[in-house]
């Protein structure tokens, strides 16, 4: 095609587009009719135009050609978990999350025969032990990452592992040995926090660590510090792409203030909040789009959620399906061929900027009121998340927020009572806590309990 052909057409400004739309609306108000406001407080317009940008967006830092397919394995018995890990790698997994319950686990046995140099391995302990980490961390295992997050544990359980002082002593030894800091913000999303809150809490959460280690780590360690964010990705497709892009950008801003490594690792997994036990196959559709958002948003590692994980114990079929979803996305849909695929999309660029700016403003508000730990202590963070979750729950209950097969077009013949291997619902355990824990809760729980009682 002759490129000069385009010179025969005049450019159309955003003002001209808006005038044309207003004519077609025949008197209806443009703002009331076509602009919608999200629970995040973001206005979404019907179109976006380059002349609304003061300058062209910079190239983002994401490298979508390098994302890894990850398999999550809960280690109950090390030999069996080792077999599962080897099988997962053989069948297409490129990374592993090994969740270890007990400090007595033999990690040498667990890692036997695994390529710990070329395959990224994340070890998530349900305990805090500097001796354990130092025993299994070494330069020869450069891809092993320990996901220790003492503030994350406090947020989730309401208690430190041992005590504030002891946890910080152990955590300090771990960070010195590994030069790694992990921040788990998936809890906030699964509890109902909106996108702005998730990023602001992640930034404030990270700031607590950076402030503590500012004078402890030497300049060389700061420059090579490895920071890992674990993120849950929801179903609001473009917003989730923008959320991950904004996370990387605002982390760069914070990291520069402390002269630490400005790059970070984003480990993404689909949200639990919108998953259902009825019409459970729809969960595969949800996790597919959520994984796509993670890829286009620039996640480094993606660990899919099996469609039946809510009500079945971990099983070969569910794990294989979840892994194959990512393999199809990567090998057949070619979502690993282009870096920064969402760059230049004015809608996504606008969302990224708005989410990032609002998150930084909320972060500043948290810091001006004592910081993340102080806000947790006084219950401010918990209250804000509850308010956001309540609004989302009301949207679900009213049908404004749709989960297909659950609150819209449910199958009345769908029975689940005899198919539950484990409880998919929030369980309450009475215990004494230092602070109110942040509780994960799915949107469909109340409705599902009602349906189960009627079976």
N, C-alpha and C positions, 0 to 999 in steps of 0.2 A: 504493500500500500504506500502511496506517495505521502510522505510525512507532511508536505506543505499543504495537504488537504485541510488539516486542522486549522491552518491560518485563516481559512475562509469563514470560520465561525467565531463569533465574539464570545469572550468569556462571560460567564454568568456569576454575578456576585451573590453573596449570602443575602444581601438586602433585596435583590431582585427575586430570589427564590421565596423569601418570606412574603413579599408583596403578592406574588402569584398564589401562594398558599392561602393568604387572607382573602383573596378574591374567591377562591374555590370554597372557602368555608361559609360564604354567603351570610356574613354577619356574626357568625359564632366567634367567641373570643379565642384567639390563638393560644394564649397561655393556659386557659382553662381546658381547652379541647385537646391540645397536642403535647403539652409539656407535663410530664408526670414526675412526682417526687417520691423518692425511695425512703425506706426507714432509716437509711444512712444520712438522710438530709441532703441528697444530691438530686439536682434537677436534670432530667434527661430530655433532650430536645429531639424533634423529629428528624433533623438533619444536622450535619456538621460540615464546615467549609474551611478551606485553608486560609481564607482572608480573616478568619477570626483568631488566628494564631499570630502572636507578635513576632515569632521566629519559628523556623522549622524545628521539629523535635530532634534532639540528639539521638544518636544510635544507642540503643539500650545495651546493657551488659550481659544479657542472657545468651546462652549458647545452646540453642535447641537441637543442634546436631549431636550433642554429647549426652543426652539424658539416658539414664539407666533404668532398666526394668528390675524391680526389686521384689523379693519374696519375704514375707514376715513369718518367722517360725518361733513359736513358744517352746522353750527347751524344758521338757519334763524329764527326759532321760537322754544323756549326752550321745550315746551311741546311736539311738534311734533318730535323734535330731540331726546328727551328722549324715545319716543315710538320706534323710529328707532333704537336707541342704544340697548334697551331691546330686540328687535326682532333680531338684529344682534348677540347678545350674545346667545340667544335661539337657533339660527341656526348655531352656531359653532365658532363665533368670540371669541377670548380669550383676546383681547386687543382693545382699542379704541383710535382714534385720533379725538378730538372734536375741530374743527376750529371755533373760536368765532369772529364775526365781530365787535360787539359793546360792549363797556364797561358796558352798562346797562343790559346786559344779566343776568338773574337770574340763577346762577350756581347751587344753592341748588335745584331749580326746574329741572334743566338739569340732575343732578345726582340722583334725587329721585328714590329709588328702585334699584340702581346699587350697586354691590358689590365693593366698592371703596378700599377695603383692599386687595382682592385677584385678582382683574382684573386690570392690568396696564392701566392707563388712561393718555393720553398725551393731554394737553390743549395747543392749538396753537392760540395765540391772534394776531389779525391784528392791535393791538394797544399796547402801552407800558404803563402799570399802576402798580406801586408798591402797591398802595392801593388795587387794584383788586386782585393781587396775594396773598398778605398778608391776605386778607379776606377769601380766599378759600384754603389756604395752612395750614395744621395742621398735627401733628404727627399721628393722628388717620387715616389719609388718606395717608399712606406711599407710596402707589403706584401711586399717582398723580404726574405727571411731567409737568412742565411748559416750553414750547419750546419758550423761549424768546431769541432772537438773534439780538442785535442791529447792529452788524457789517454785519450780513446777510441781514438785512433790508436796510442798506446803500448800500451794493453791488447791491441789486436787484432794488431799487428805485432811487438811486443816492442821497438820502437825509436821514438825521437822522429823527427819529419820531418827535422830537422837535428841538433839537440842540445837538451838541457834549457834552456840559457840562450837560444839563438837562437829556439827555439819560443816561449818565454815573451815574448821581446821582440816577436816578430811578432804573437802572439796578443793581447798587450796593446794594440797599435796597432789591431788588428781590433775589439776590444771597445770601445775608445774611439770608433772611427769609426761603429760600428753600434749600440752599446748592446745587444748581443745575446750570450747565452751558450747554447750547445747542449750537451746531455748525451745521449749515445747509450747507453741501457741495453739495447737489443735484443741486443747481443752476449752479454750475460750469460744471457739466456733461451735463445738459440739454442745456447749452449755447455752448457746443462743446469742452470743455477742455478735454485733453487726461488724461489717468489714472495717469500719473506722476504729472501733474499739479493739478489734483483734490486732491491728497493726500498732496502735498506740500502746497497748499493753505489752506487746512483744518488744517494742522499743524501750519502754520503761523497765521491763523485766531484764533486758540486756544491759541497760544502763546501770542497774544495781551491780551486776557482775563487773562491768568495765570500771566503774568507780572503785570497787573493792580491789581490783587487780592493777589499778593504774600505777601504783608505786611498788607493786610486788614483782611484776614482770619486767624484765630488762627490755631495752629498745628493740633488740633483735627478735626476741620472743613475740613482742607486740606485732612486728611487721609480718611474722609468719603465723600469727594466731589463727586457728581454724575455728570458725563460728558456724554452727549448724542450726538452722531453723526447721522444726517439724511443723508442718502446716496442714490443716484440714481444708479441703476444697469443696464448696457447696455447688448447687445447681444453677446459680445465676451466672450463666456462661461468660458473658463479656466482663461482668464485674469481677469474677474470680480471676480472669486473665489479668485485669488491671490491678487486682489486689497483690498478686505475686510480683508484678512489675514494680509496683509502688514499694513493696517490702524491700526489694533490692536497692531501690533508689534511696529510701530513707535510712537504711542501714549504712550506706556509704556516707551520708551526712553525719550520722552519729560516730562512725568509726574514725572519720577525719578529726573529730574533736579530741579523740584519745590517742591519735597517731597509731592506730592499729590497722591491721590488714582490712582493706575496704571490700574485699571480695567475701562472699559467704556461700555456704551450701544450703540449698533449699530441698528438703525431703518432704514430698507431698503425698497425701493419701486422701481418698474420698471421705466426705463427711459421714458421720453416723446419724446425724440429726434428722435427715429426710429419708432414711431407709425404713422399710416396712416388712412385716412378716406376712401380711396378706398380699396376694398377687406379687409374690417375691421376685418373680423373673423381671419385673420392671426395675428392680435394683440394678440389673445389668446395664440397662439403658442409662440409668442415673450415673453409675460409676464410669461408664464410657465417656459421657460428655464431661464429667468432672476431671477425668484423666486428661482429656483433650485440653481443657482449660489450663491444667497444670503444665502441660507441654508448651502451649502457646504463651503462657505466662512466664516461662523460663525456669521451671523446676529442674534441678539437677538429677534427682532420683525420684521415681514414682513407684509407690507400693500400693497396688490396687486392693480393694476390699472385696472379699468373696461375697457373692450375692446372698448366701445363706448363713453368713457369719453371726447374725443376730440370734438364730435359734438352733443351729447345729454346732457341734464341736468341730474343731479343725479337721478337715477331711481332704483326701486326695482330689476328689472330683471338683469341689468348690475352689480349691487352690489352683487347680489346672485351668479351670474356666477363667478365673481372674487374671492369671498369668497370660493366657492366650488372648484375652482382650487387648492387652498391651502389645503382644506380638503382632496382632492384626493391625493395630494402629501404627506400629513402627515398620513392619515388613511389607504390609500390603497397602497401607494408606500413606506411607512415606512421610510421616510426621517427624522425621529425623534428617531431612535433607536440606533444610533452610534455617540458618541462624536468624534470630530476631524476627520471626514471621509476623508478629503483630505490630512491628514498627511502622509508623506512617499512617496507620488507620486512625483518622481524626477522632472518631468516637472513643476508641480505646485509649488514645493519647489523652483525651479530655478526662475520661474516667480516672486514669492513672494519676493525673495531676490533682484532680479534686480529692481523691481518696488519700493521696500522699500528704497534701496540704492540711486536710482536716485531721489526719492522724497525728501529724507533727504538732498541730495546735492543741489537741487533746493530751499529747505527751507532755507538752510544756505546762499544761494545767495540772497534770498529775505531779510533775516535779516541783511546781510552785507550792503544792500542798503536802510536801513531805516525801514524795517518791512512792514507788510501787509498794514496797513492804508496809509503809505507813498506811497507805490507802487500803491494803488488804487487812491490816490490823483493825482498822475502824469500820470495815465492811463496805466501804464506798465502791470498790471494784465489783464486789458481789452484787450490790444493789443495782448498779448500772447494768450489769449483765442480765439480772432478773427482769429489769424493765424492758430491755431489748427482747428477751425471750418471750415475755408476756405479750408484747405487740405481735411478734411472729406467730405465737400460738393462737391469738385472736384471729389473725389472718387465715390460719389453717382451719380453725373451728367454723369460721364464717364462709369458707369456700373461696376466699380471695386468693389464698395460696393453695395450689392444687397438688396433691400427690395422687396420681392416677392409680385407680384400683383400690384406693383407700377412702379418701373423702370425695372422690369423683369416679363414677362408673364402677362401683365395687361389684364383685361377683358374689351374690348371696349364697352360692353353692360352695364357695371356697371354705374349706375346713382346715384348721391348723392345730387344734388342741392335741391331737395324737402325734403331731410331727415335731413337737418341741423337745429337743434334747437338753436344752438349757433355757433358763428364763431370759427372755428378751427385755425385761422391764427393770426399771430402777429399783434396787433393793436398799432398804433403809436399815442401817446398823447403828444402834445407840452406842456412842463412845464419846469420851471427853476430848475436845479439840481446843487448840490455842486460838484458832480463828474459824470462822464459818467457811467450810470448804466450798469450792465451786463445783457444782454438780452437773454432769452431762445428762441430757434428757432428750429423747426423741419426740418429735411433734405428734406422732400417731399413737403414742402409748395409751392414752385414755380411751380412744376409740377402739383400739385393738383389744383392750381388756374387756370392754363392753361386748364386743363380738364373741370373744372366747367364752364369756359367761353364758351366752345364749346358745352355744353349740350343744 
